């Protein structure tokens, strides 16, 4: 690609922003990881909080919502779209990539690649939303790279509201996490690598690590997606290496709720949230 890439409407350069979207605020863990991996980048984040969660909706609906979110970011001249939502990545990535010439990165492939590199016994576990687990996206991604590696998945829908409530290290969170993880590891005790297949789960990473033990390697999909983004921008010559970065946050619903939850997921101050409604 060189240092510029012509799309159907704009010529993107290093100083164009990265576009990130999620069904809610969980994707801010990806923005937090991006800020560490690519400290010079401008970022536009869209949280579709009016239609959250995506995890219990049909693939057709998730694809429709995701295409709308992506187009919103493309209209703002982003040089790359990052899907900070495992559900949207699992069900809508091909449609999103077909809809633009700008690179589109999902959250599934980076996590799957890292899990394969980490596993020693050839058995990977994945936890995520119902939609992510039902899509078999991680199973397909892993099998495409190494058919010999086994994968066992467990849907953990209640971990999302726990993360949003800030209940990430108390008795309730511990009981719920054990309720999900106990049967997973009882059925597949050979699991030595566990993918946190939801952007909410990094907030529960210390608790999950405590439950599964040190012998199980945890793969943070937010960190892996940020690392993949850095590699792509470096290879294309589009990484911003200087200048003061800016962060824009947009919500499709109540901005005050976004601010309240967003600071927890972003790990820093969010001064302002704009609102953009979808029909």
N, C-alpha and C positions, 0 to 999 in steps of 0.2 A: 504493500500500500504506500509507502512514502510518508511524507509529513502532512499530506492533505488527502482527503477522500471525498470525491464528488458523489452526492446523493441526488435523488430526484429533485430536490428543492434547494439545497444549500451545499456549500463547500465547507466541510468541517475542518477545524484546525486544532492545535494543542489547547487553545484557550476556550474552546467550546466546552460546555459542561457535560458531565456524566448524568444520565437520567436513570433514576431508580424508582420502581414502584412496588407496592405491596398492597394487600387487601386492608391493612391497618397500620399499626405502629411497629409491629414486630420487625419489619424490614429495616428499622433504624439500627438494629444490631449490625446489619450489613454496612450501613453508612458509617457507623463507628469503626468497623474494621477497615473500610475504605480510607477513612481519615488517617488511620495509622499507616496503611500500606501506600497511600498516594496523598501525602499531605499538601501537595500543591494544586489539587484538583477542585474545580467548582462542581457542585452537586445540586441537582434539582430532585427533590424527593416528593413523590405523590403517594399519600396514604388514602386508599378508597374506603374510608371508615364508615361511609353511609351504607355500604353493601357488605361489610365484614360479617361473618367469616366466609371465605371462599371454600373452606375445607369441607363443608357439608352440602355444596351445590353441585349441580350436574356439570359434566365436562363441557357441554355446549354453552352453559351460562358462564362458566369460568373463562372460556375462550372469548366470548362476547365482551365481558367486562375487561379482560386483559388487553384486548385490541383497542378498546377505548382509552385505557390508561396509557398505552404505548403511544397512541396518536397524540394525546395531550402533551407528552414529553417531546415527541418529534416536532411538534409545532413550536416548541421552545428552543429548537436548534441544538439538540443534544448530539454528541459525537458517538455515543454508545448507550444502549439500553440494557440495564441490569434488572433482571426479574428477582426481586428480593422476597420471593414467595415460592416455597417448594410446591404448593398446590398448583399455582399457575405455571411453574416450570414443568411440572409433571404432565399437565394436560394441554397446555396451549403453546409450548415453545415452537413447534414447527409452523404454526399459523403466524406467530409473531415474527419469526425470521423471514417468512415469505412475504410479509407485508412491508418490508423496508430493506434498503441497502445498507443501512447503518448496522454495525455488529450488535447482536442481541445475545446476552449471556444469561443462562438459566442457573439455578442453584443445584440441580441434580448432578450434572456431569462432574463438576469440581469435587463434590463430596464423594461420589463413586470412585473417581480416580484416586483420591487420597486414601480412601478405605482400602482399595486394592494394594496400594503401596505399603499400608500399615499392617495388614493382616499377616500373621505368621502361620496360622493353622488353616487358613482358607475358609473361614466362616465369618461372615459379616452380619451384624444386626443393624436394623434401621427402625427408628421411631419417628412418627410423623402424624399428620392429620389423617382422618378417614379417607379423604380424597387422594392424598398422596400415596397411602398404602394400597388403596384399591386400584390405583393406576398402574401399579407394578413398575413404575418408572425407574426406581433404583435397581430392581431385579434385572430389567432389560439393559440398563446402562452397564451393570457389572458383568452380565452374561456376554455382552458384546465385546468386552475387553478381555475377559478370562472366564470361559464357561465352566472351568473346574472349581471356581469359588462358589460356595453356597451362600445364600442370603435368607435371613428370616426377619420378617417385619412385624411390628406391633403398633397399632393405632393408639395414640395417647391424647385424645381430644381435651381432657380436663386440664392438661398441663398449660394450655393457652390461657384460660381465665386465671389460673393461679399466678402465672407470670404477670398478667396485667394488673392483678390485685396487689402485686408486690409480695405475695406469699411464696417466697422462694427458698426459705430456710426455716421452716417451722414444722410442727407435728403434722399438720394437715397435708402440706406438700410432701412430706416424707411418706406418709401413709398412701397417698395417691400414687406417687412414683413407684413405691414398692408393689402396689397392686398391679401396675402395668408391667414392671420389669421382672417381677418374680416369675410369672408364667412364661415370659419370653426366655429367660435363662434356664428355667426348668425344662422347657421343651428343647432348647438348643444350648446346652452347657459349653459347647465348643466355641461359642462366639468369643472372639478376642478383640473385636473392633466394633464400635457402636457409632453409627452416624446419627447425629442430632438433626433429623430431617425437617426441621421447622425453625424459622427465625426467632421464635419466642424462646426456644429451648436453651440458648446460650445463657440466659439469666438463671437457669436451673442447673447449669453445668457442674458447679461444685457439689450440689446435692446428688445429682445423678452419678457423678464420679464416686461419691461416698458409698452409694448403694451398690454399684457394680464392682467396685474394687479397683485397685491399681493395675491389675493384670489386664484390664480391658482398656484399650485405647479409644478415647472419645474424639470423633471427627466433627468439628464445628463447621456447619455448612456456611455460616456467615463469613468466617475467616477464609475458608477455601475459595468462596466466590470472589472475595476481595483480591486474593492472591491471583486468581485466574484473570481477573480484570486487569491487574497490573501487568501480567505477562502479555496480554493482548495489546495493551496500549504501548508497552515498550517495543514489542515486535513491529507495530505499525508506525512507530515514530510519532505517536499522538499523545504521549504522556506529558502532562504539564509539570515542569520541573522548577518553575519559579513563580513569583507573584503571590499576592495574598488571596487565599481561597475564599469563596463565598458559598454559603449554604442556603438554599431556598426550600421551604417546607410548605406543602399544600395538602389540605385535607378536603374530602368531599362531604364532610359533616362538621359537627361542633368543634370549632378550633380550640376551645378551652379544654375539652376532654383530650384532644390531641396533645396539647401542652402538658397536661398533667401526667399522662402516660409517657409521652415522648421523651421527657427528660430522663426518665428511668431507663428507657431502651437505648437512647442516644449516648448516655453517659456524660452529658454536659448541658449547658444552657441552650434553650431554644427561645429566641427573643420574640419571634413573630411567626404566625401560621396564617397563610391565606386560605380562602375557601373557594373551591371550584365544584359546582354541582354537576351531576351527570343526569341526563334524561332517561 
